[in-house]
Amino acid sequence: MKLIINLVLLALVALLVFVLISSIRAPIAFQAEKTKRVDAVVNSLKKLRSAQETYRDVTGEFTNDFTKLKETLRNGKIQTIAVLGNPDDPNSTGITYDTTYVPAMEAINKLKINLDSLHIVPYADQGTEFELYADTMTYQKTLVHVVEAKTYFYKFMGAEFSSEKYKKYDDRYNPKAPLKFGDRFTPNLTGNWE
C-alpha cells in the first residue's frame, strides 16, 4: 500500500513539474516568436518606406499602387542638380547648374530592396499584401503628399499567436493593432515601432 501511495505521489510531482515547465515555456516561446515576426515585418516596412521615398524623388509624390511603384522604380530616373559656383556670394557671376539623371534602380540596389517581394507581408498567409494609402491633403494651409503602409498583428502572427489570450504575457500586445509607417492625416513617415 505504501508503495502505491509513493508511486501516486511521484506521478503527481512529475505532473506538477511538467505543468510548471509548460507555464514558463509558453511566454518565452510567444515572446521569441513575436520578436522574430515583428522584426521581419518592420524590416519589410522600412524597405517599403525607402522605396516610397525613392518613388517620390522620381515623381514628386507617393503612390498607393504597388505595380506603379515597382514599374517607376525600375524605369524612372532621379534628377540631381549640382551648383557650380557660390550662389551665396553676391559678387559671383559664374554660377551654373548642372542637371543629371540617375536611374532609380541604382538607389534601390544600394538599399538592397527586392522589388518583387516588396508588397508581401512576411509570415502572413500567401498573397497577403501591405495596405498602401497615398494622397494629398492640406496641412497647415499647404498641399502636401501623405503615405501610409500597414498590416495588422493578427495577419502575420499566425493562427496560434493571433489570440487575445497572449495579452497575459505582454500587456501591450493587441492582435488587432496595426504595424505601420506614415499617416494618412499628417505628413509623417515615422513608423509606429520607432
N, C-alpha and C positions, 0 to 999 in steps of 0.2 A: 504494500500500500504506500509506504514511504517513497519507494522508487517511482511509482506512478505520479505522486504529487510533485516530486522533484522534476520529472520529465515535463509535466504540465507547466510548472513554473519556469523551467528552462525555455520551453516553447513560447511562453508569454513574454519572457525577457527578450528573446530573439525577435518576436513580432514588434515589440516596442522599440527596439533598436532600429529595425527596418523602417518603421513609421517616422522615427526621429531623423534618420538619414534622408529619407524621401522629402521630409518637410524642409530640410536645409538645402537639398539639391535643387528643388523646384525654383526658388527665387534666383539662385545663381544661374541656372540654365536659362531662365527667362531674360535676365539682365544681359547675359552673354549674347543671346540670340538677338535681342533688341538692339544692342550696341552694334553688332555686325550688320544688321539690316539698315539701321538708320545711317550708319557711316556710308554704306553703298548708295543709298538714295541721296544723301547730302552731296556726295561726290558727283553724282549724275546731275543734280540741280545746279551745282557750281559750273559744270561744263555747259549746261544749257544756258545759264546766265551769261557766260563768256561768249557763247555763240550768238546770243541776242545782242550783246554789246557790239560784236563784230558786224552783225547784220545792220545795226544802227549806224555804224561807221560807213557802211556801203550806201545805205538808202536814206538815212536821216530819221528813221522811225523803227518801231518794233513790229513784229508780226505775230499773229495767232494761228498761223498755218505752218505746220512742220514741213510740208512739201516745198512751200515757197522759201522757207528758211534755208533748207538744205540746198535747193537749186541756186539761190542767190549766193550762198557761201561758196559753192563750187565754182561759180562762173563770175561772181562780182569782183569789183576792184575797189580798193580803199584809196582815196585821194590823200596825198600828203603834200603840203606846201612848205618849201624851205625859203626862208627870208635871207637874202644875201645883202649884207649891209646892216646898218644900225638904224632902225625906224625911230628910235628914241632920240637920236641926235638931230637937232634942228638944222645943223649945217651940212648934213649928209645929203648928197644929191644922187648917189649911185645905188639906190635901193631897188632891188629886183626880186621878183618872186618866181621860184622855180616849182612848178607843179608836176608831180609824178604820180603814177598809179601803181599800186602793188596788189597782186592777186590776194583776195581774201583767204584763199586756201593756205597761203603762207602763214598767216596768223593762226588759222585753225590747226595746222600741222604742228606749229610751235607749242600750242596748248594741248596737244595730244588728244584731240577730240575726234571721236569716231562718229561721223555724221549719220551713218546707217543705223546706229543704236541710240541716237540722241533722244528720241521720243519715248523710249521704253523705260518703264518703272522697274528697277531691279527687285527680284524676289516676288513680284506680283504675278498673277495669272497671265498666261501667254496672251499677248495682244493688248495688255493694259498700258495706256499711254498717260503721260503727264497732261493735266488740264492746262491749257495755254490761253491766256487772255491778253490782248493788246488793243489799245485805242488811244485817243487823245482826250484830254479834259482841260478845263480851265482851272488853274491852280494859282491863287494869288494874282488874279487878273492876267495871267499868262497862259497861252495854249501850250500844253506840254504833252509828251508821249509817255504813256504808262504801260507797264507789262507786269503780268503775274503768272507764275507757273507753280503748280501744286499737285500733290497727291495726298491721300489720307492714310493714316497708320494702318487701318484695317485692310487696305489694299495690298500692302507689302509685308505685313506681319504674319500672314498666313492664317489658315483656319484655326490652328491651335492657339496662337498668341493674340488673336484679334478680339478676345473676350474682355469684358469689363472686370472679370474676376481677377485679372492681373494687377488691378489697382492696389490690391493688398500688398504687393511687392514694391510698387512705385506709385506714390500718391499723385504724381503729375501725369501718369500715363492715361491717355484718353484715345481709344482707337478711332474715334470719330474726328479727332483733331487733324488739321492739315499740316503738312510739312511743305514749306513754300519759300519762294523768294519773290520780291516785288510786291506791289499793291495796286489794285485797280482804282483806288481812291486817292492815292498820293504818288508823286514822282519819287519812287523809292526802289532800290534794287537789293536791299538788305534781305538776307534770309532769316527766317524766324528761329533758326538754330544758332544764330550768332549772338 
